[in-house]
Amino acid sequence: MPKVKLFLFWPLLLALLAMPRPADAHPHVWVDYAVTVVFNDQGLAGFHLQWTFDEMFSEQIRDLAGLQGPQPTPEQTRLIQTELFDNLRNYRYFTRIWIDGQEFRVQFVRDFQVRFADNRAVYEFFVPCTVAAITTPKQIRFLAMDPEIFVDFTWDARRPVGIEHPPSLRVTHELREEPSLSLFGGLFAPRALHFQFQRAS
C-alpha cells in the first residue's frame, strides 16, 4: 500500500483524539496493557509496557504497513514506529505516572518493538523513569489511559503487572481504583498500579 496513506491515517486518529468528547463518547480502539516495573541497584529504572490491540485495529496496522509475512521486518517496524507511534509523544504515550504525589511527565520512550500474536498487534516499549531508593518508602502511581475516550486501555487479565527488583530493595504493589480519574461522567473509575519501594534493612 502506498506510504502516503500512512500519513493520512494516523493524523486522522490524532485529530479525533484532540476533538472535544461528549459524556456518552465511546472508544474506537481497544488495548489490553501490561507493565513490568524495572528496578536496578539504585532504585526505579522505568516501566516496560506491552499494548495488545484489538483485532480490527491490528489488521489496519498490518495493512497500512504493507505486512506480507506473520511478523514485521525491521524496516516495517521502523515504519510503524515512525508513522503509527512516535506522534503519541504529544499525548505522553497515554502513560500517567506520579512520584510521591507529583506527576512525572513522560517525554520520551525507547526500545520500541511490534509483533503479532493471535491476529493482534502487540507494541512493546520502555518508559525511563529513575527514582533513587532510600530507607523510607517512595510512593509511585502508574496507569495508561486516554482521557479523550478514543482508546480504551484495560489491564491485561492474564498478567497485568510484573516486578523486577534486586534483593537490596523491598517492593509492595496493588491495583486500586482511581475515582479522581473517572471517565464516562463518573461511571467508570480506571485502576492504577500503586507501589512503594525502599532499601531493605
C-alpha positions as CSV (number, residue, x, y, z in Angstrom):
1,M,0.0,0.0,0.0
2,P,1.4,3.4,-0.8
3,K,3.2,5.1,2.0
4,V,1.2,8.3,1.6
5,K,-1.8,6.5,3.1
6,L,0.1,6.2,6.4
7,F,0.4,9.9,6.6
8,L,-3.4,10.3,6.1
9,F,-4.5,7.6,8.6
10,W,-2.6,8.4,11.8
11,P,-3.1,12.2,11.7
12,L,-6.8,11.5,11.4
13,L,-6.7,9.5,14.6
14,L,-4.8,12.2,16.3
15,A,-7.3,14.8,15.1
16,L,-10.1,12.6,16.7
17,L,-8.1,12.5,19.9
18,A,-8.0,16.3,20.0
19,M,-11.7,16.8,19.5
20,P,-14.0,17.5,22.5
21,R,-15.8,14.4,23.6
22,P,-19.4,14.3,24.8
23,A,-20.2,12.4,28.0
24,D,-21.5,9.4,26.0
25,A,-18.4,9.1,23.8
26,H,-17.2,5.6,23.3
27,P,-13.8,4.2,22.3
28,H,-12.8,3.1,18.8
29,V,-9.6,1.2,19.7
30,W,-9.2,-1.3,22.5
31,V,-5.9,-2.1,24.2
32,D,-5.1,-4.7,26.8
33,Y,-2.0,-3.5,28.5
34,A,0.6,-4.9,31.0
35,V,3.5,-3.3,32.7
36,T,6.7,-4.7,34.2
37,V,8.3,-2.3,36.8
38,V,12.0,-2.5,36.4
39,F,14.4,-1.7,39.2
40,N,18.2,-1.7,39.5
41,D,20.5,-1.4,42.5
42,Q,19.9,2.3,42.7
43,G,16.1,2.2,42.6
44,L,13.4,2.5,40.0
45,A,14.7,2.4,36.4
46,G,11.4,2.6,34.5
47,F,8.5,0.7,33.0
48,H,8.3,-1.9,30.3
49,L,4.9,-1.5,28.6
50,Q,3.1,-4.0,26.5
51,W,0.0,-2.9,24.5
52,T,-2.1,-5.6,22.8
53,F,-4.6,-4.1,20.3
54,D,-8.0,-5.4,19.2
55,E,-8.1,-7.5,16.0
56,M,-9.7,-4.8,13.8
57,F,-7.2,-2.1,14.6
58,S,-4.4,-4.7,14.4
59,E,-5.5,-5.6,10.8
60,Q,-5.4,-1.9,9.9
61,I,-1.8,-1.7,11.3
62,R,-0.9,-4.7,9.2
63,D,-2.5,-3.4,6.0
64,L,-1.2,0.2,6.3
65,A,2.4,-1.0,6.9
66,G,2.2,-3.5,4.0
67,L,2.9,-6.6,6.1
68,Q,3.0,-9.8,4.0
69,G,4.5,-12.3,6.5
70,P,3.5,-13.2,10.0
71,Q,5.9,-10.6,11.6
72,P,7.1,-7.2,10.5
73,T,10.6,-6.8,9.1
74,P,13.0,-4.4,10.8
75,E,12.2,-1.8,8.1
76,Q,8.4,-2.3,8.7
77,T,8.9,-2.0,12.4
78,R,10.7,1.3,11.9
79,L,7.9,2.5,9.6
80,I,5.2,1.5,12.1
81,Q,7.1,3.4,14.8
82,T,7.6,6.5,12.7
83,E,4.0,6.7,11.4
84,L,1.9,4.9,14.0
85,F,3.6,5.5,17.3
86,D,6.1,8.4,17.6
87,N,3.3,11.1,17.3
88,L,1.9,9.7,20.6
89,R,4.7,11.8,22.2
90,N,2.2,14.6,22.1
91,Y,-0.1,12.6,24.4
92,R,2.7,11.4,26.7
93,Y,2.2,7.9,25.2
94,F,-1.1,7.7,27.2
95,T,1.1,7.0,30.3
96,R,0.5,8.6,33.6
97,I,3.0,8.4,36.5
98,W,3.0,10.1,39.9
99,I,6.1,10.1,42.2
100,D,5.2,10.9,45.8
101,G,2.1,12.7,44.6
102,Q,3.9,14.7,41.9
103,E,3.1,13.9,38.3
104,F,6.1,12.8,36.2
105,R,5.6,13.9,32.5
106,V,6.7,11.3,30.1
107,Q,8.9,13.0,27.4
108,F,10.3,10.0,25.5
109,V,10.4,6.2,25.4
110,R,12.9,3.7,23.9
111,D,13.2,0.2,22.7
112,F,10.0,0.1,20.6
113,Q,9.1,-3.2,19.1
114,V,6.0,-4.6,17.4
115,R,4.9,-8.1,16.8
116,F,1.7,-10.0,16.0
117,A,0.2,-12.8,18.2
118,D,-3.2,-14.4,17.6
119,N,-4.1,-11.8,14.9
120,R,-3.4,-9.0,17.4
121,A,-0.7,-6.4,17.1
122,V,1.5,-6.0,20.2
123,Y,3.5,-2.9,20.9
124,E,6.3,-3.1,23.4
125,F,8.5,-0.2,24.7
126,F,10.3,1.1,27.7
127,V,9.5,4.3,29.6
128,P,12.6,5.5,31.5
129,C,11.8,6.9,35.0
130,T,14.6,6.9,37.5
131,V,13.9,7.3,41.2
132,A,16.6,6.6,43.8
133,A,15.7,4.2,46.6
134,I,16.2,5.4,50.1
135,T,15.4,3.9,53.5
136,T,11.9,5.5,53.6
137,P,9.3,4.3,51.1
138,K,8.9,6.1,47.7
139,Q,5.3,6.1,46.6
140,I,4.6,5.6,42.8
141,R,1.3,5.5,41.0
142,F,1.0,4.3,37.3
143,L,-1.7,3.8,34.7
144,A,-2.3,4.0,31.0
145,M,-5.4,6.0,29.9
146,D,-6.8,8.2,27.1
147,P,-8.9,10.9,28.8
148,E,-10.5,11.7,25.4
149,I,-12.0,8.2,25.4
150,F,-10.9,7.3,21.9
151,V,-8.7,4.4,23.1
152,D,-9.9,2.0,25.8
153,F,-7.0,0.8,28.0
154,T,-7.7,-2.2,30.1
155,W,-5.3,-4.1,32.3
156,D,-4.4,-7.5,30.7
157,A,-6.3,-10.1,32.7
158,R,-3.6,-12.7,32.3
159,R,-0.6,-10.9,33.9
160,P,-1.2,-7.2,34.3
161,V,1.9,-6.4,36.5
162,G,5.4,-7.8,36.8
163,I,8.0,-6.6,39.2
164,E,11.8,-7.0,38.6
165,H,13.9,-5.9,41.5
166,P,17.2,-6.9,43.3
167,P,17.3,-8.3,46.8
168,S,18.6,-4.9,48.1
169,L,15.1,-3.4,47.6
170,R,11.7,-4.1,49.3
171,V,8.7,-3.6,46.9
172,T,5.0,-3.9,47.5
173,H,2.2,-3.2,45.0
174,E,-1.5,-3.3,44.3
175,L,-4.1,-2.3,41.7
176,R,-6.6,0.2,43.0
177,E,-9.5,2.2,41.5
178,E,-8.9,5.9,40.9
179,P,-12.2,7.8,41.4
180,S,-10.5,11.1,40.7
181,L,-9.8,10.0,37.1
182,S,-13.3,8.7,36.4
183,L,-14.5,8.5,32.8
184,F,-17.9,8.5,31.2
185,G,-19.3,11.1,33.5
186,G,-18.1,9.3,36.6
187,L,-19.5,5.9,35.6
188,F,-16.1,4.2,35.3
189,A,-13.0,4.6,37.5
190,P,-9.8,3.2,36.0
191,R,-7.5,1.1,38.1
192,A,-4.0,2.4,38.8
193,L,-0.9,0.5,39.9
194,H,0.2,1.7,43.3
195,F,3.6,0.6,44.6
196,Q,6.2,1.6,47.1
197,F,9.8,0.7,47.4
198,Q,12.7,1.3,49.7
199,R,16.1,0.0,50.6
200,A,15.9,-3.3,52.5
201,S,17.2,-3.0,56.0
